[in-house]
Amino acid sequence: MSESPQQRALQAGTAEWGPDWRPTTLVKAPGRLELLGNHVDYNGGLVLAAAVEQHIVMAIDTGGEAGTIALLPSDLGSQVISLDLAADADWRNDGKPTGPAEYACGVLAALAQAAIPAQDGLRVAIAGNVPLGYGMSSSAALCVGYVLAFTDIELDSGQVVNLAREAEHRSGSPVGAMDQSASIAGGVILFDGRDTSFTAMEPKLGSLVFVVADSGVSHAIGTSSYPRRVEESAEALRILQRDLGMSVPSLGELDPVAWEQSRNQFEVLAGPTLTRRVQHVVSEVQRVREGRAAAEAGDWTRFGELMTESGRSSSLDFEISHPLVDELVAEILAADGVLGARMMGGGEGGPALALVHADAIPELRTRLTAGYFQRQESHLKGERLLEASFGRGARRTGWEAVDLVSA
């Protein structure tokens, strides 16, 4: 059996700080799947999302240097990162590539702004099995984990979500709150971008499985078109409100009938590009509503169709996909036993998500191994087709309760 993330974190911390490093706390924060609802969370829309079993762990002790927090991102082969607790509440990334240090600085700044004290003298060893650049929100898991690790007070889920989201914003990624909410909640949720609330769901998949397929194209929100899509969405909303006199508070709340009635006039004012952006958001929210009903009714055939429609809209109307990801999706959809497939996450790279009959997975794996995976190499190690099980939400526990064998 391969070593679990907490085993790797323990080994890394001991190797770096010696036997005096004795973790007292473990934090776990899972990645997530975006089942339906691409790029609508920051537009005030609905998203179906799920936490997965893959997670980031942080093993923590308090024997470090006063006034600092020391981080050891062991999976990245990094040196220890030392953070000054006298953090500037106005800190923002100055354009550097975003990594563990920048996200940690973002969390410390968010805590300082909220007048929430960070713990002194922490030494934190980090490991995980959420693939980086894979579209499963490793950055949100990392930021949620940092919030739970850096504080010793009880925060409610909304506070954790807001702090983690603020950290990503400060680091250069203008994300919505869905990723962090899924990581905190666990299981499957219906996320509401209007007020960042979420409702737990318990869909029964039966013999079906969600699988995530690696495209080989890394995704990073800060350097993708994600920030531009956020700006375009805001501009489209301004035109609807200012020039067309519509009282809609967000694109995700735009009534489909009202949109169809105003679409031609909007296109005259805003042009075809912004029209396609609005069309995606409006139609995607409708797909989420229908997808929720389908999941609750056990109509997974329809859910799969909605996934495929979502991916097509994300590619053609929101233009956030990537030719290689679209190629991968097409190859998956051609396989027997696949109910639906789509690009997942921020876009311009990352994985494809598919809903598949469990007994069809071996054939799908064989097809991709001989086909797309053969044509397109990957920086990832190990399996490129992952079966994604729903997992528990982020949590902080005492080290004495840790099972070093479990993943």
C-alpha positions in Angstrom: 0.0 0.0 0.0 1.3 3.4 -0.9 2.0 5.9 1.9 -0.9 8.1 2.9 -0.6 11.9 2.7 -0.4 12.1 6.5 2.4 9.6 6.6 4.4 11.6 4.0 3.7 14.8 5.9 4.9 13.2 9.2 8.1 11.8 7.5 8.9 15.1 5.8 8.4 17.1 9.0 10.6 14.7 11.0 13.3 14.8 8.4 13.3 18.6 8.3 12.9 19.5 12.0 14.1 16.4 13.8 12.5 14.4 16.7 11.6 17.7 18.5 8.9 18.2 15.8 5.9 16.6 17.4 2.6 17.4 15.5 -0.4 18.0 17.7 -2.9 18.8 15.0 -3.9 17.5 11.6 -5.9 19.4 9.1 -7.5 17.8 6.0 -9.1 19.7 3.2 -10.5 17.9 0.1 -10.5 18.9 -3.5 -13.8 19.0 -5.4 -15.6 18.1 -8.6 -17.7 20.6 -10.4 -20.5 18.4 -11.6 -22.6 21.2 -13.4 -22.3 24.9 -13.3 -19.2 26.1 -15.0 -18.2 29.8 -14.3 -21.5 30.7 -12.7 -20.6 30.8 -9.0 -19.1 34.3 -9.3 -22.0 35.3 -11.5 -24.5 34.6 -8.7 -25.7 31.3 -10.2 -26.2 27.8 -9.0 -23.6 25.0 -9.1 -23.7 21.3 -8.4 -20.4 20.3 -6.8 -18.9 17.6 -4.6 -15.9 17.1 -2.3 -13.7 14.2 -3.3 -11.7 11.7 -1.3 -8.4 13.3 -2.5 -7.3 15.9 0.0 -4.4 18.1 1.2 -3.2 17.4 4.8 -1.2 19.6 7.1 0.6 18.1 10.1 1.2 20.9 12.7 3.2 21.5 15.8 3.8 24.8 17.7 7.5 24.5 18.5 8.7 26.9 15.9 10.3 30.3 16.0 8.3 33.0 17.7 6.6 35.5 15.4 6.7 33.1 12.4 5.0 30.2 10.7 7.2 27.7 8.9 5.7 25.7 6.0 7.1 22.6 4.3 5.3 21.8 1.1 6.9 18.3 0.9 5.3 17.1 -2.3 6.8 20.0 -4.2 10.3 19.3 -3.0 10.3 22.8 -1.7 12.5 24.4 1.0 10.9 25.6 4.2 8.9 28.8 3.7 9.1 31.2 6.6 6.2 33.6 7.1 6.3 36.7 9.3 3.2 36.9 11.5 3.3 40.7 11.3 1.4 40.3 8.1 0.3 43.3 6.1 -3.5 43.3 6.0 -3.1 45.0 2.6 -0.8 42.3 1.1 -1.5 41.4 -2.5 0.5 39.4 -4.9 2.6 41.6 -7.1 2.4 39.4 -10.1 4.6 36.5 -9.1 3.6 33.0 -10.0 1.2 31.7 -7.4 2.3 28.9 -5.1 2.1 27.7 -1.5 3.8 30.8 -0.2 1.6 33.3 -2.0 -1.6 31.5 -0.9 -0.3 31.4 2.7 0.4 35.1 2.6 -3.1 35.7 1.3 -4.6 33.8 4.2 -2.5 35.7 6.7 -3.6 39.0 5.2 -7.2 37.9 5.1 -7.0 36.9 8.8 -5.3 40.2 9.7 -8.0 42.2 7.9 -10.6 40.2 9.8 -8.8 40.8 13.1 -8.5 37.0 13.6 -5.1 36.1 15.2 -2.9 33.5 13.6 -1.2 31.0 15.9 2.5 31.7 16.7 5.4 29.5 16.0 3.7 26.9 13.8 5.7 24.3 11.9 3.5 22.9 9.2 4.3 19.9 7.0 2.1 19.6 3.9 1.3 16.7 1.7 -1.7 15.6 -0.4 -3.1 13.6 -3.2 -5.2 16.3 -4.9 -3.5 16.5 -8.3 -2.0 20.0 -9.0 -3.2 21.8 -12.1 -5.9 19.1 -12.6 -9.0 21.2 -12.2 -10.0 19.7 -8.8 -9.3 22.9 -6.9 -6.1 22.1 -5.1 -5.7 25.8 -4.5 -9.0 26.0 -2.7 -8.2 23.0 -0.6 -4.8 24.5 0.2 -6.3 27.9 1.3 -9.1 26.2 3.3 -6.4 24.1 5.0 -4.3 27.1 5.8 -7.3 28.9 7.4 -7.9 25.9 9.6 -4.2 25.4 10.3 -3.3 29.0 11.1 -6.1 29.6 13.6 -7.0 27.8 16.8 -10.5 29.3 17.2 -13.7 27.8 15.9 -14.8 29.4 12.7 -18.1 28.7 11.1 -18.2 27.4 7.5 -19.0 30.8 6.1 -16.1 32.4 7.7 -13.7 29.7 6.5 -15.1 30.0 2.9 -14.8 33.8 2.9 -11.2 33.9 4.3 -10.0 31.2 1.9 -11.7 33.0 -1.0 -10.2 36.3 0.0 -6.8 34.6 0.1 -7.1 33.4 -3.5 -8.2 36.9 -4.6 -5.2 38.4 -2.9 -3.0 35.9 -4.6 -4.3 36.9 -8.0 -7.2 34.5 -8.7 -10.6 36.2 -8.8 -12.6 33.0 -8.0 -16.1 32.5 -6.7 -16.9 30.7 -3.4 -18.0 27.4 -4.8 -14.7 25.6 -4.6 -14.1 26.5 -0.9 -17.7 25.7 0.0 -17.5 22.2 -1.5 -14.3 21.6 0.3 -15.8 22.7 3.6 -19.2 21.0 3.2 -18.2 17.5 2.0 -20.4 15.2 -0.1 -22.6 16.8 -2.8 -23.9 20.3 -2.6 -26.1 22.7 -4.5 -24.2 26.0 -4.2 -26.0 29.3 -4.5 -23.8 32.1 -5.8 -26.3 34.7 -4.8 -25.4 34.5 -1.1 -22.7 31.7 -1.1 -25.1 29.4 0.8 -25.2 25.7 0.0 -27.6 22.8 0.4 -26.5 19.2 1.0 -27.7 16.5 -1.4 -27.5 12.8 -1.2 -27.8 11.5 -4.8 -27.7 7.7 -5.3 -25.4 6.8 -8.2 -26.0 3.1 -8.1 -23.6 1.4 -10.6 -22.4 4.7 -12.0 -19.1 6.5 -11.3 -17.7 10.0 -12.0 -14.3 9.7 -13.5 -11.7 12.4 -14.0 -9.4 12.2 -17.1 -6.1 14.0 -17.3 -5.8 16.1 -20.5 -2.1 16.7 -20.0 -2.6 20.4 -20.2 -2.0 22.2 -16.9 -4.5 24.8 -15.7 -3.7 27.8 -13.5 -6.5 30.4 -12.9 -4.3 33.4 -12.4 -2.6 33.0 -15.9 -5.7 31.8 -17.8 -8.6 33.7 -19.3 -10.5 33.3 -16.0 -9.8 36.9 -14.8 -10.9 38.1 -18.3 -14.2 36.2 -18.1 -14.9 37.7 -14.7 -14.4 41.2 -16.2 -16.5 40.4 -19.2 -19.3 39.1 -17.0 -19.2 42.2 -14.9 -19.3 44.4 -18.1 -22.3 42.4 -19.5 -24.2 42.9 -16.2 -23.5 46.7 -16.3 -24.9 46.9 -19.8 -28.0 45.0 -18.8 -28.6 47.2 -15.8 -27.4 50.6 -17.2 -28.4 50.5 -20.8 -31.3 48.1 -20.9 -32.7 49.2 -17.5 -33.0 45.6 -16.1 -33.0 45.3 -12.4 -31.3 41.9 -12.3 -28.6 41.8 -9.6 -26.4 39.2 -11.3 -26.1 37.3 -14.6 -26.9 34.1 -12.7 -30.3 35.5 -11.7 -31.3 36.6 -15.2 -34.6 35.1 -16.2 -34.3 33.0 -19.4 -37.5 34.5 -20.9 -36.3 38.1 -20.2 -33.0 37.3 -21.7 -34.5 35.9 -24.9 -36.7 39.1 -25.2 -33.7 41.4 -24.7 -30.9 39.4 -26.4 -31.0 41.0 -29.8 -31.0 44.5 -28.3 -28.2 43.5 -26.0 -26.1 42.2 -28.9 -26.5 45.5 -30.7 -25.1 47.3 -27.7 -22.5 44.8 -26.5 -21.5 42.8 -29.5 -21.5 39.0 -30.1 -18.8 38.1 -27.7 -20.5 39.4 -24.5 -23.8 38.0 -25.9 -22.3 34.5 -25.9 -21.0 35.0 -22.4 -24.4 35.8 -21.1 -26.0 33.0 -23.1 -23.7 30.5 -21.4 -24.4 31.8 -17.9 -28.2 31.8 -18.4 -28.3 28.4 -20.0 -25.9 26.9 -17.5 -28.0 27.9 -14.5 -30.9 26.2 -16.2 -28.9 23.1 -16.7 -28.0 23.1 -13.0 -31.7 23.4 -12.1 -32.6 20.5 -14.4 -29.6 18.5 -13.3 -30.6 18.8 -9.7 -34.0 17.5 -10.5 -32.5 14.7 -12.6 -30.1 13.6 -9.8 -32.9 13.6 -7.2 -35.1 11.5 -9.6 -32.2 9.1 -10.4 -32.4 10.1 -14.1 -28.6 9.9 -14.7 -29.1 9.5 -18.4 -30.5 13.0 -18.5 -27.8 14.2 -16.1 -25.1 12.9 -18.5 -26.7 14.7 -21.4 -26.7 18.0 -19.4 -23.0 17.5 -18.6 -22.2 17.2 -22.3 -24.3 20.3 -23.1 -22.5 22.2 -20.4 -19.1 21.3 -21.8 -20.3 22.4 -25.3 -21.5 25.7 -24.0 -18.3 26.3 -22.0 -16.3 25.7 -25.1 -18.3 27.6 -27.7 -20.2 30.3 -25.8 -17.8 31.0 -22.8 -14.7 30.0 -24.8 -12.9 28.7 -21.7 -12.0 25.2 -22.9 -8.9 24.0 -24.7 -8.7 22.1 -28.0 -6.9 19.2 -26.4 -9.5 19.0 -23.6 -12.3 19.1 -26.3 -10.5 16.3 -28.1 -10.3 14.2 -24.9 -14.0 14.8 -24.2 -14.9 13.6 -27.7 -12.9 10.5 -27.3 -14.5 9.7 -24.0 -18.0 10.3 -25.4 -17.3 7.8 -28.2 -16.8 5.0 -25.6 -19.5 2.6 -24.6 -21.0 3.1 -21.2 -20.4 6.8 -21.0 -23.5 8.9 -20.1 -21.9 12.3 -20.5 -18.6 14.2 -20.4 -17.4 17.8 -20.2 -14.4 20.0 -19.5 -14.2 20.8 -15.8 -12.9 23.7 -13.8 -11.6 27.1 -14.8 -10.7 26.0 -18.2 -7.8 26.3 -20.7 -6.5 23.0 -19.5 -7.3 20.7 -16.7 -9.3 17.5 -16.9 -12.4 16.1 -18.4 -15.2 14.8 -16.1 -17.3 11.9 -17.2 -20.2 9.9 -15.8 -19.6 6.3 -16.6 -21.1 2.8 -15.9 -18.6 1.3 -13.5 -18.2 -1.9 -15.5 -17.3 0.2 -18.6 -14.3 1.9 -16.9 -11.7 -0.8 -17.9 -12.6 -0.5 -21.5 -12.5 3.3 -21.3 -9.1 3.2 -19.7 -7.8 0.9 -22.4 -9.2 3.2 -25.1 -7.6 6.3 -23.6 -4.3 4.6 -22.9 -4.0 3.5 -26.5 -5.5 6.8 -27.9 -5.5 10.2 -26.3 -3.1 9.4 -23.4 -0.7 8.0 -26.0 -0.9 11.1 -28.2 -0.7 13.6 -25.3 1.9 13.3 -22.6 1.3 14.5 -19.0 3.4 16.0 -16.2 1.3 13.9 -13.8 2.6 10.7 -12.3 0.5 7.5 -12.0 -3.0 6.9 -13.1 -4.5 9.4 -15.6 -8.1 8.2 -15.3 -9.2 8.6 -11.7 -12.4 7.2 -10.2 -13.7 10.1 -8.0 -15.6 9.1 -4.9 -17.4 11.7 -2.8 -15.5 12.6 0.4 -15.8 14.3 3.8 -15.5 18.0 4.3 -12.4 19.8 5.6 -11.7 19.3 9.3 -9.1 19.8 12.0 -8.4 17.1 14.5 -6.0 16.3 17.3 -3.0 14.3 16.2 -3.8 11.5 18.7 -6.9 10.7 16.7 -5.0 10.3 13.4 -5.0 7.0 11.6 -1.7 7.0 9.7 -2.8 4.1 7.5 -5.9 5.7 6.0 -5.4 8.0 3.0 
